[in-house]
Amino acid sequence: MFILDHLNPFPLADRLTANNNSHIWNKYLQLNDGEWIKITAPSGTGKTTLMHILYALRSDYTGNTIFNQHNLRTLAGNDLSTIRQYNLSVIFQDLKLFPLLTAKENIELKRVLQTPYCSSERVYEMAQTLGVTHILEQPTSICSYGEQQRIAIIRALVQPFNWLIMDEPFSHLDQANKKIAATLIAEECIKRNAGLIITDLDDDDLFDYSRKLIL
Amino acid sequence: MTQLHTILKKLIRNSASRTKYTVAIIGMSIAVFLLLTAIQIQVDYNQLLNSKSSRDSIANFLVINKILTDANMGNSTLEDSIVNDIRQQPFTEAIGMLTPSKFKASIQSNSSHFPFYTDISFESVPSEFIDVADAAWTWNEQAEYVPIIIPTFFLDMYNFQFSLSQNLPQLTPAIVKMIVFKVNIYGSTGTATFNGKIVGFSDRISSMLVPQEFMQWGNSKFATKQSGNASRMIIRTKDPGNPKLADYLSKHQLATDADKTRFSKYRKVVDAVVVISGITGGLMLAFALLVFSLFIQLTIASCKEEIRLLIILGASPQQLAKFIFKQFYPANIWMVFVAILGVTILQYFIHQLLAAQHIVLTSFTSIYTLLSALLLLFVLWWVNRNSIRHSIYSKIN
């Protein structure tokens, strides 16, 4: 469970003071386990900032982010790694793949970082589903952004998690591939009984959302 | 874990050039070798010094007297101050005074078949300094005979020089011990005659020794002059080759059997080798450790972005530290192993070399050297571990 207790990021402080119609910033909000939450927001309203706060990547804000009774702002080192290995998975907007590693190695790295949750065969199945088996042995630096995005999606799905955080995960996919990817993600979340938080510019019905919020 | 390490190997590479890394490894191996050699040589020397064969030998007992010069002629007694000073020196384990007889004495044969007569003098020394174990080494006025110990070289001189030149029979130690002769003591109060018998031969003290009881009795009854202190003393020392001992004797104008302190020269050489080898090894090791720490820091610094991303993706600092440790530490184990191998080979050659000179030295590397190597491995482990942890945490914070 996430508790977002009056989050107020420093870079957005002025804007929020002037006009705050957000459901999240500077509000008390509880995200319950297993919830599928869509966060819609136009550019520049802090989608990525929020994702980074939820993944404990930044602490330049006032208020508190509590995850399973841990204050994410103060969590560090091996404790934080354990949460990222077993509880939180993420698809970054900028993907954060290692360009020198092959697509397969990028996925494999995340798979074996902890006790593997799924098998290599399952990874291949997911690659088949998303149509990227042909690039598995290629360095990601020479893959198209759309292919890289699908690799990043698979990488996020090979680990155990309670929450999947996604920051505009389908930005470079066509409608057909978006649907396929969303179905795969939904399948993996259901398997784990996990919640998901997805941010995007526009509203959509790719998932069976339990809540839709505006940032 | 292997799969993870295979992938991490592609991301975190040793950024030192292969040549520089090889030179550093060779340098460190030499440093470790020199250090372990210094320890092994010290252990070897101690072994030679304290081995059963040398511990009980004459070498551990030194008879000391003043060097006789024109200035001190007629006054060669050892003053209390010098005796006390020697007693307090670190090389002195025990001290015993050689009490000279203060009466005239002679010995003569009881047999006309083997006639001899000679004026003589005696000395006595506390029993613990005598290298002849004999139950009869005591005397009282009712005793059947006066036990006497003579230097071994007296018998050698007789057998191999005197008997040949005088056409006399050679005598074995057993025969000499069977001969009973007369001991005459002359004093102002008259003459006393006793039976005397040689009970042993000393390699340690070059003097005619009688039991202390006999000496006290004789000196009290027959002393012709009252003299204060003894002129000679015997000391027991752990290491007669100790250069400090030789320096002390020379500084205080004291003399002992030069042959017994000859080891001091070797000891100085051994000490120099140990010190030079130890200091060089220590300095080289310190520099090598510094270089290796820099290699580690350089590697981590050059992979800073990869490490940051790995941490973001969920790799724990501990996992990364473990991986980097595995990249660097095995080289350290090899270095120490090669150094031990070097010391073992060297020890074998020293063993062979000394065996040719009938000096027994083990051909194996000592346990102290091996323990030192283990300690060194621990130090290297600690330096590696701390260097890695420090570098990783400084990069992610």
Chai-1 contact restraints between the chains, C-beta under 6 A:
chainA,res_idxA,chainB,res_idxB,connection_type,confidence,min_distance_angstrom,max_distance_angstrom,comment,restraint_id
A,G77,B,P317,contact,1.0,0.0,6.0,A-B,restraint_1
A,N78,B,S316,contact,1.0,0.0,6.0,A-B,restraint_2
A,N78,B,Q318,contact,1.0,0.0,6.0,A-B,restraint_3
A,S81,B,G314,contact,1.0,0.0,6.0,A-B,restraint_4
A,S81,B,S316,contact,1.0,0.0,6.0,A-B,restraint_5
A,R84,B,G314,contact,1.0,0.0,6.0,A-B,restraint_6
A,Q85,B,G314,contact,1.0,0.0,6.0,A-B,restraint_7
A,K96,B,L309,contact,1.0,0.0,6.0,A-B,restraint_8
A,E105,B,I7,contact,1.0,0.0,6.0,A-B,restraint_9
A,L109,B,I7,contact,1.0,0.0,6.0,A-B,restraint_10
A,V112,B,Q3,contact,1.0,0.0,6.0,A-B,restraint_11
A,V112,B,L4,contact,1.0,0.0,6.0,A-B,restraint_12
A,L113,B,G314,contact,1.0,0.0,6.0,A-B,restraint_13
A,L113,B,A315,contact,1.0,0.0,6.0,A-B,restraint_14
